[in-house]
Amino acid sequence: MVTLSTSSTLCSFIGIMLPQQINFGYRRKFEVKHARCGGFQIKASVKTPNKDDNSLRVTTSSILDDFVFRQNFTIKSYEVGANEKASIETLMNYFQDSAINHFKTCGIHRGGFGSTKEMIKRNLIWVFTHMRIEIYRYPVCDEVVQVEAWMSVAGKNAVRWNWLLRDSKTYQVLSKASSGCVMMNKLTRKLSKIPEEARKEFEFYFVNSSLMILEDDIKNIPKLNVTAADYICTGLKPRWNDLDINLHVSNVKYIGWVLESVPESILMNHELCGMSLEYKRECGRDSKLHSLTAICGANNNNVEFYHLLQLEDRGLEILRGRTKWRPKL
């Protein structure tokens, strides 16, 4: 279980470059958005976008429509990998950044990674329980993409974040993802129920949508062991820069560890097109891990793997996962 991480970006609002985005006040059906730049506030009347108005969607970096948050990102040269495309870690950072900015625009963000006023009072933080992402096309350097983010209910003591990644010019869906989040006490490191006072801060912004990715396959990921693994990478250890503000490893770092035990022939000739991750426990600064990978299926040159990250000394699970790979074009 890991907390949200963030990446920095400049936001543009109705064609104006803003060094900081602070609290776009809004309610459903409002047509006025607010942004603050430096010491003054900019107001702009914006027509609520309809489903077919692509021009409005791609000229506005951050707009709110029925509590769906939208933000544009430009793929930077340092965010692409050896294949000259945005890395999976880059997409994950965009998703998490948009989730935090969503809370900011709702006016309920008070610090950390999406912490609200009532959460801070109770020393509570958000942690991921699972994550699923599907990639249909990876964006390339200098391409502008748009992330749509929204929250939905996921039981009494969890929320679900949902994301769509689109080509900002064609509005084509490039990727979609969803995750489950619960609260943890940052002092005791134990999971917590969502206090009613905290729930009231954000439940107004829940969206019921059929666009979320189904997460039924999370429970079907088996636990691997050393004897069942086809590939093993040992001696993995967090660096100081791998830790987030809650002093445990960022969930984005886990992806790199998972890929360490994927055979090089797959990395060279295939690309990752799907990933399901189930977070089991925190990973701290002094942890040492194994990364285990096992082939679970192959069809028409598409390959699937099971994965496990575990502590070397005690064998405790950190993460279970499944990845899907397709041949490179």
Stockholm file with secondary structure:
# STOCKHOLM 1.0

chainA/1-329         MVTLSTSSTLCSFIGIMLPQQINFGYRRKFEVKHARCGGFQIKASVKTPNKDDNSLRVTTSSILDDFVFRQNFTIKSYEVGANEKASIETLMNYFQDSAINHFKTCGIHRGGFGSTKEMIKRNLIWVFTHMRIEIYRYPVCDEVVQVEAWMSVAGKNAVRWNWLLRDSKTYQVLSKASSGCVMMNKLTRKLSKIPEEARKEFEFYFVNSSLMILEDDIKNIPKLNVTAADYICTGLKPRWNDLDINLHVSNVKYIGWVLESVPESILMNHELCGMSLEYKRECGRDSKLHSLTAICGANNNNVEFYHLLQLEDRGLEILRGRTKWRPKL
#=GR chainA/1-329 SS CCCCCCCCCCEEETTEEESCCCCCCCCTTCCEEEEEETTEEEEEECCCCCTTCHHHHHHCSSEEETTEEEEEEECCGGGBCTTSBBCHHHHHHHHHHHHHHHHHHHTCCCBTTTBCHHHHHTTEEEEEEEEEEEESCCCBTTCEEEEEEEEEECSTTCEEEEEEEEETTTCCEEEEEEEEEEEEETTTCCEECCCHHHHHHHGGGBCCCTTSCCCGGGGGCCCCCTTTCSEEEEEECCCGGGBCTTSSBCHHHHHHHHHHTSCHHHHHHEEEEEEEEEECSCCCTTCCEEEEEEEEEEETTEEEEEEEEEETTTCCEEEEEEEEEEECC
#=GC SS_cons         CCCCCCCCCCEEETTEEESCCCCCCCCTTCCEEEEEETTEEEEEECCCCCTTCHHHHHHCSSEEETTEEEEEEECCGGGBCTTSBBCHHHHHHHHHHHHHHHHHHHTCCCBTTTBCHHHHHTTEEEEEEEEEEEESCCCBTTCEEEEEEEEEECSTTCEEEEEEEEETTTCCEEEEEEEEEEEEETTTCCEECCCHHHHHHHGGGBCCCTTSCCCGGGGGCCCCCTTTCSEEEEEECCCGGGBCTTSSBCHHHHHHHHHHTSCHHHHHHEEEEEEEEEECSCCCTTCCEEEEEEEEEEETTEEEEEEEEEETTTCCEEEEEEEEEEECC
//
